[in-house]
Amino acid sequence: MNIPLRGGVAAVAGLGFLLSAGTVFAGGDGLVNVFVPQITAATVSAAPASGACNLEGGPVTLVIRDSSLHTVSPAVAPICTGGAWSTTVDATSLDEGALLVDVSQTNGSSRTDFPASKDTVLPTISFVYFGGTIDVIPGGYVYPAASSTPSFDFESPDNDFDSATCQIDSGAVEDCSSWSYVSPIVLANGSHTLHIIPMDSVHNVGVSNDTSFCIDACGGGDVTPPVITTPATTTAAAASASGTVLTFSATANDATDGAVSTSCVPASGSLFALGTTTVTCTAHDVAFNWATSTFDVIVTDTTAPSIVTGTDIFATSTSSSGAVVSFTDPTATDDVDVSVSVSCTPSSGSTFPVGTTTVTCTATDAALNSATSTFIVTVTGDTVSASPVTGSYTGAQSVTLTQTGATEIRYTTDGSTPTCATGALYSSPIALSASATIHAVACYGAIPSLDAAFAYDISIPAPAPLPSGGSNGPPVAPTPSPTSGGTSPAAPSFGTGASPENAPGTANGTPIAPTVISQPIRSASAVSTPSPLRTTAVVESAENSVPVVAQGDVVPESSDSRIVTAPESQVAGGASGLPGGNYLWIFLVFLLLLLGGWFVWNNFWTRPE
């Protein structure tokens, strides 16, 4: 059964539909089928669809889908009426290309995957060539040499280009599907426009391509081109490895038309690569007289690399030549080059003398642009040595500081770190009589060594107390002991006016213990050694002859080797005087013996018989 369709196209049930464009769409089996004409730019928003059906009065479901599975359906389902249905569908959201159509009714009749297609891309004309006896001038405009019936050839990038129409000015529209066209009439001198309207295989009509041209002198006899003013050869610095963006100005002036526009390739503001690029500028006047001018843009790398400043280094000499110092060369970056070489002088691993040395590092790029940075290597000499070694001592110490090769040694004993400008200048051994820490640096010119610390723990023990009585002690009253008669011996006599209360070494009859002083004292100059002697001296106090034990360095003071003197502050109670507490008692005993001997001699040995 043949079903007449629009445009005289017939459909055969069960075989499909044949479109005038040559596309066959699948049909039905006599129950339900579908016909969707080619969707074009003209029909995309309301693409027609129709077909046969067998459930009278029932709705027909229509779904069209693209390769991305986007789907569209009619806003309202069509109703089967008289065995047929029809509707429109908005296919704007579907992809270009092949489509599939599904149709069904509620009684189970259906057909799926019926092919259709969408093509809404308008064809275009990409190139127009002027042939025949036409002269081609820069920019695509032409001058006929002597002909008034020019010919043209053209191209289209569309694969489904089908046909085209051509028209000159407002003349007749003619078929030019053969990709060429010859003016059907003789054209008058002056300006003209060729209109080419392409059409593809599904009858999408493209936008007209309008190309202007001239017959003879378009300007009425003006054959003088304008004059173009362009920059001289321009040199620019590269901003990156890609080159640099450069702007420039090019102008043109015509004797008849005045200032006219120019066009340059590459245009101002373009990215110019490293090297030389020729810029071509063109201009034409109203009569289409063309002029051309060129200039060169030279892009070079004139920017120096950027180099990191190295960190100052401090080292200690390991020999008389100094120290071997190793370091990592600083890094550098460049606007153009990916990598930049860096070299340093002196190089890493060199021997650096004692003192300061400036290391200069240079970074150089491929264009020989260079940048430098510096850092300081400071080599100090060996640290100071001390004798005796640090430790604990029970006597005063004399500390000697040494360092061969140093210009001087500076030291402190207050815990601070000396420099070559601060601290005491060492010139002789340092006397220590109490615990202390010596900090010392060796100076090599103005360069100090590392700080050396020497800790001395000095603890001088107090002497043991002297025993009471004895050869070196003060006299002590004898302890009474009972006699056979049961009486105690008489108390010792202390001489005229003496009593136990004011006896030497007593206070109100109570013995006074000796006082120990750990201070430097001075002794007679008869001591032969020029250095202080460590000694213990006993000094009687002025009050009650209390012995005072003085301990310290004995320094010669006078010719009497028996005299030991100490500052009054060193003697308890302000004691002073002879140290002869021991000798005084010996002298008194000797005097008593002498007197006793004289008495016996006079009274017994020399008395007459």
Residue pairs with C-beta under 8 A, 6 or more apart in sequence:
1 12
1 13
2 10
2 11
2 12
3 10
3 11
3 13
3 52
3 84
4 10
5 11
5 17
5 35
5 50
7 20
9 17
9 18
9 19
9 20
10 18
11 17
11 18
11 27
11 35
12 27
13 27
13 28
13 29
13 30
13 33
13 52
14 27
14 28
14 29
14 30
15 27
16 24
16 25
16 26
16 27
17 24
17 25
17 27
17 35
18 24
19 25
19 37
19 38
21 38
21 201
21 202
21 203
23 38
23 117
25 34
25 35
25 36
25 114
25 115
25 116
26 33
26 34
26 111
26 113
26 114
26 115
27 33
27 35
28 34
28 51
28 52
28 111
29 111
30 52
30 54
31 52
31 53
31 54
31 109
32 51
32 52
32 53
32 54
32 60
32 103
32 104
32 105
32 109
32 110
32 111
33 51
33 52
33 103
33 111
33 114
34 49
34 50
34 51
34 62
34 101
34 103
34 111
34 114
35 49
35 50
35 51
36 47
36 48
36 49
36 64
36 89
36 99
36 101
36 114
36 116
37 43
37 47
37 48
38 116
38 117
38 118
38 119
38 202
39 47
39 91
39 94
39 99
39 116
39 117
39 118
39 119
39 120
40 119
40 120
40 202
40 203
40 204
41 120
41 121
41 122
41 204
42 203
42 204
44 90
44 91
44 92
44 118
44 120
45 90
45 91
45 92
46 88
46 89
46 90
47 88
47 89
47 90
47 91
48 86
48 87
48 88
49 62
49 64
49 74
49 86
49 87
49 88
49 89
49 101
50 84
50 85
50 86
50 87
51 60
51 84
51 85
51 86
51 103
52 83
52 84
52 85
53 60
53 80
53 83
53 84
53 85
53 105
53 109
54 80
54 83
54 105
54 107
54 109
55 80
55 105
55 106
55 107
55 109
56 80
56 81
56 82
56 83
57 79
57 80
57 81
58 79
58 80
58 105
58 106
58 107
59 77
59 78
59 79
59 80
59 105
59 106
60 77
60 78
60 79
60 80
60 85
60 87
60 103
60 104
60 105
61 73
61 77
61 102
61 103
61 104
61 105
62 73
62 74
62 77
62 78
62 87
62 89
62 101
62 102
62 103
63 71
63 72
63 73
63 101
63 102
63 103
64 71
64 72
64 73
64 89
64 91
64 94
64 99
64 100
64 101
64 102
64 116
65 71
65 72
65 94
65 99
65 100
65 102
66 94
66 95
66 97
66 98
66 99
66 118
67 95
67 97
67 98
68 95
70 93
70 94
70 95
72 89
72 90
72 91
72 93
72 94
73 89
74 87
74 88
74 89
75 90
76 87
77 87
78 85
78 86
78 87
79 85
80 105
91 99
91 118
94 118
95 118
96 118
96 119
96 120
96 121
97 117
97 118
97 119
98 115
98 116
98 117
99 115
99 116
99 117
99 118
100 112
100 113
100 114
100 115
100 116
101 113
101 114
101 115
101 116
102 110
102 111
102 112
102 113
102 114
103 110
103 111
103 114
104 110
104 111
119 160
119 200
119 202
119 204
120 204
121 158
121 200
121 204
122 200
122 204
122 205
122 206
122 207
123 156
123 158
123 160
123 161
123 162
123 198
123 199
123 200
123 204
123 205
123 206
124 156
124 157
124 158
124 198
124 206
124 207
124 209
125 154
125 155
125 156
125 164
125 196
125 198
125 206
125 209
126 154
126 155
126 156
126 157
127 154
127 155
128 140
128 152
128 153
128 154
128 194
128 196
128 209
128 211
129 152
129 153
129 154
130 136
130 142
130 150
130 151
130 152
130 213
131 150
131 151
131 152
131 153
131 180
132 144
132 147
132 149
132 150
132 151
132 182
133 144
133 145
133 146
133 147
133 150
134 142
134 143
134 144
134 145
134 147
134 150
134 151
134 213
135 142
135 143
135 144
135 145
136 142
137 143
137 288
137 290
138 282
138 290
138 292
139 263
139 282
139 284
139 290
140 211
141 212
141 213
141 214
141 284
141 288
141 290
142 150
142 213
142 214
143 214
143 216
143 217
143 218
143 288
144 150
144 214
144 215
144 216
148 183
148 186
148 187
148 188
148 189
148 215
149 182
149 183
149 185
149 186
149 187
150 182
150 183
150 187
150 213
150 215
151 180
151 181
151 182
151 183
152 166
152 180
152 181
152 182
152 194
152 211
153 179
153 180
154 164
154 176
154 179
154 180
154 181
154 196
154 209
155 179
156 164
156 198
158 198
158 200
158 206
160 200
160 201
160 202
161 198
161 199
161 200
161 201
162 177
162 199
162 200
162 201
162 203
163 175
163 177
163 198
163 199
164 175
164 176
164 177
164 179
164 196
164 197
164 198
164 199
165 173
165 174
165 175
165 176
165 196
165 197
165 199
166 173
166 174
166 175
166 176
166 181
166 194
166 195
166 196
166 197
167 173
167 174
167 194
167 195
167 197
168 183
168 185
168 187
168 192
168 193
168 194
168 195
169 192
169 193
171 184
171 185
172 184
174 181
174 184
176 196
181 194
181 196
187 215
188 215
189 215
189 216
189 217
190 214
190 215
190 216
190 218
191 212
191 213
191 214
191 218
191 288
192 212
192 213
192 214
192 215
193 210
193 211
193 212
193 213
194 210
194 211
194 212
194 213
195 208
195 209
195 210
196 208
196 209
196 211
197 205
197 206
197 207
197 208
197 209
198 205
198 206
198 209
199 205
199 206
200 206
214 287
214 288
217 223
217 287
218 286
218 287
218 288
219 256
219 285
219 286
219 287
219 288
219 289
220 287
222 256
222 285
222 286
222 287
222 289
223 287
223 289
224 254
224 255
224 256
224 285
224 289
225 254
225 283
225 284
225 285
225 289
225 290
225 291
226 252
226 253
226 254
226 255
226 257
226 260
226 283
226 284
226 285
226 289
226 291
227 252
227 253
227 254
227 291
228 250
228 251
228 252
228 262
228 281
228 282
228 283
228 291
228 292
228 293
229 250
229 251
229 252
229 253
229 293
230 248
230 250
230 264
230 279
230 281
230 293
230 294
230 295
231 248
231 249
231 250
231 295
232 295
233 295
233 296
233 297
233 298
234 246
234 248
234 295
234 296
234 297
234 298
235 297
235 298
235 299
235 300
236 244
236 246
236 272
236 297
236 298
236 299
236 300
237 244
237 299
237 300
237 301
237 302
237 303
238 244
238 274
238 299
238 300
238 301
238 302
238 303
238 335
238 336
239 245
239 335
240 335
240 336
241 274
241 335
241 336
241 337
241 338
242 271
242 273
243 271
243 272
243 273
243 274
243 299
244 271
244 272
244 299
245 269
245 270
245 271
245 272
246 268
246 269
246 270
246 272
246 297
246 299
247 268
247 269
248 264
248 268
248 279
248 297
249 268
250 262
250 264
250 268
250 281
250 293
251 259
251 262
252 259
252 260
252 261
252 262
252 281
252 283
252 291
253 259
253 260
254 260
254 283
254 285
254 286
254 289
256 285
256 286
256 287
257 285
257 286
260 283
260 284
260 285
261 283
262 281
262 282
262 283
263 281
263 282
263 283
264 279
264 280
264 281
264 282
265 279
265 280
265 281
266 272
266 277
266 279
272 297
272 299
273 299
274 299
274 300
274 301
274 336
275 298
275 299
276 296
276 297
276 298
276 299
277 296
277 297
277 299
278 294
278 295
278 296
278 297
279 294
279 295
279 296
279 297
280 292
280 293
280 294
281 292
281 293
281 294
281 295
282 290
282 291
282 292
282 293
283 290
283 291
284 290
284 291
300 367
301 335
301 336
301 337
301 365
301 366
301 367
301 369
302 367
302 369
303 334
303 335
303 336
303 369
304 363
304 365
304 369
304 370
304 371
305 332
305 333
305 334
305 337
305 340
305 363
305 364
305 365
305 369
305 370
305 371
306 332
306 333
306 334
306 363
306 371
307 330
307 331
307 332
307 342
307 361
307 362
307 363
307 371
307 372
307 373
308 330
308 331
308 332
308 373
309 330
309 373
309 374
309 375
310 327
310 330
310 344
310 359
310 361
310 373
310 374
310 375
311 375
312 375
312 376
312 377
312 378
313 325
313 327
313 375
313 376
313 377
313 378
314 378
314 379
314 380
315 323
315 325
315 352
315 377
315 378
315 379
315 380
316 323
316 379
316 380
316 381
316 382
316 383
316 449
316 450
317 323
317 354
317 379
317 380
317 381
317 382
318 324
320 405
321 351
321 353
322 351
322 352
322 353
322 354
322 379
323 351
323 352
323 379
324 349
324 350
324 351
324 352
325 348
325 349
325 350
325 351
325 352
325 377
325 379
326 348
326 349
327 344
327 348
327 359
327 377
328 348
329 342
329 343
329 344
329 348
329 361
330 342
330 344
330 361
330 373
331 342
332 340
332 342
332 363
332 371
333 340
334 340
334 363
334 365
334 369
336 365
336 366
336 367
337 365
337 366
340 363
340 364
340 365
341 363
341 364
342 361
342 362
342 363
343 361
343 362
344 359
344 360
344 361
344 362
345 359
345 360
345 361
345 362
346 352
346 357
346 359
352 377
352 379
353 379
354 379
354 380
354 381
354 405
354 444
354 447
355 378
355 379
355 444
355 445
355 447
356 376
356 377
356 378
356 447
357 376
357 377
357 378
357 379
358 374
358 375
358 376
358 377
359 374
359 375
359 376
359 377
360 372
360 373
360 374
361 372
361 373
361 374
361 375
362 370
362 371
362 372
363 370
363 371
363 372
364 370
378 447
379 447
380 444
380 447
380 448
380 449
380 450
381 403
381 405
381 406
381 442
381 444
381 447
381 449
382 403
382 404
382 405
382 442
382 449
383 403
383 441
383 442
383 449
383 450
383 451
383 452
384 401
384 402
384 403
384 406
384 409
384 411
384 440
384 441
384 442
384 449
384 452
385 401
385 402
385 403
385 452
386 399
386 400
386 401
386 402
386 438
386 440
386 452
386 454
387 399
387 400
387 402
388 397
388 399
390 454
390 455
390 456
391 456
391 457
392 457
392 458
392 459
393 456
393 457
393 458
393 459
394 458
394 459
394 460
394 461
395 458
395 460
395 534
396 431
396 432
396 433
396 458
396 460
396 534
396 553
397 431
397 432
397 456
397 458
398 429
398 430
398 431
398 432
399 429
399 430
399 432
399 438
399 454
399 456
400 429
400 430
401 409
401 411
401 426
401 430
401 438
401 440
402 409
403 409
403 442
403 449
405 442
405 444
406 442
406 443
406 444
406 449
407 443
407 444
407 445
408 420
408 425
408 426
408 442
408 443
409 425
409 426
409 440
409 441
409 442
409 443
410 418
410 419
410 420
410 422
410 423
410 424
410 425
410 426
410 440
410 441
410 443
410 448
411 418
411 423
411 424
411 426
411 430
411 438
411 439
411 440
411 441
412 418
412 422
412 423
412 424
412 438
412 439
412 440
413 430
413 436
413 437
413 438
413 439
415 437
415 439
416 422
416 423
416 439
417 439
417 441
417 451
418 424
418 439
418 440
418 441
418 448
418 451
419 441
419 448
420 441
420 443
420 445
420 446
420 447
420 448
421 446
423 439
423 441
426 440
430 438
432 456
432 458
433 458
433 460
433 520
433 553
434 458
435 456
435 457
435 458
435 459
436 455
436 456
436 458
437 453
437 454
437 455
437 456
438 453
438 454
438 456
439 451
439 452
439 453
440 451
440 452
440 454
441 448
441 449
441 450
441 451
441 452
442 448
442 449
443 449
460 518
462 516
462 518
462 551
463 516
463 536
463 549
463 551
465 513
465 514
465 516
466 472
466 473
466 514
466 538
466 547
466 549
467 473
468 474
468 476
468 511
469 475
469 476
471 582
472 538
472 582
473 547
473 582
474 504
474 505
474 545
474 547
474 581
474 585
475 504
475 505
475 585
476 505
476 511
477 491
477 492
477 500
477 503
478 492
480 488
480 489
480 491
481 488
481 489
482 488
483 489
491 500
494 500
494 503
500 506
500 509
501 508
501 509
502 544
503 509
503 544
504 544
504 545
504 581
505 511
505 512
505 544
505 545
505 546
505 547
506 512
506 544
507 544
512 544
512 546
514 538
514 546
514 547
514 548
514 549
515 546
515 548
515 549
515 571
515 572
516 549
516 551
517 548
517 549
517 550
517 551
517 552
517 566
517 570
517 571
517 572
518 551
518 552
519 550
519 551
519 552
519 566
519 567
519 570
520 532
520 552
520 553
520 555
521 535
521 537
521 550
521 551
521 552
521 553
521 554
521 555
521 564
521 565
521 566
521 570
522 554
522 555
522 556
522 557
522 564
522 565
522 566
523 533
523 535
523 537
523 554
523 555
523 556
523 557
523 561
523 563
523 564
523 565
524 556
524 557
524 558
524 559
524 560
524 561
524 562
524 563
524 564
525 556
525 557
525 558
525 559
526 556
526 559
526 560
526 561
527 533
527 554
527 556
527 561
532 553
532 554
532 555
533 553
533 554
534 552
534 553
534 554
535 551
535 552
535 554
536 549
536 550
536 551
537 549
537 550
537 551
537 554
537 564
537 566
537 579
538 547
538 548
538 549
538 550
538 579
538 581
538 582
539 547
539 548
539 549
539 550
539 564
539 566
539 571
539 575
539 576
539 577
539 579
540 546
540 547
540 548
540 575
540 577
540 578
540 579
540 580
540 581
540 584
541 547
541 548
541 571
541 572
541 573
541 574
541 575
541 576
541 577
542 573
542 574
542 575
542 576
542 577
543 573
543 575
545 581
545 584
546 572
546 573
546 575
547 581
548 566
548 570
548 571
548 572
548 575
550 564
550 566
550 570
550 571
554 564
557 563
557 565
562 579
562 580
562 583
563 578
563 579
564 579
568 574
568 576
578 584
580 587
